[in-house]
């Protein structure tokens, strides 16, 4: 995962190569909270692939890049 300051910065870094998905840092923060926010809870248990996919879907992270194999 890389953090860039703008879409133009992403384009320069890619230098013509095909990129993956990009999301604003605010969406990344939401993803981090949803994915790891309960990790230190004593009752935490690993999620299934389907549960992880549901997290991505709930956040609107859809499309081929966000499909868990």
Order of alpha helices (4+ residues) and beta strands (2+ residues): alpha-alpha-alpha
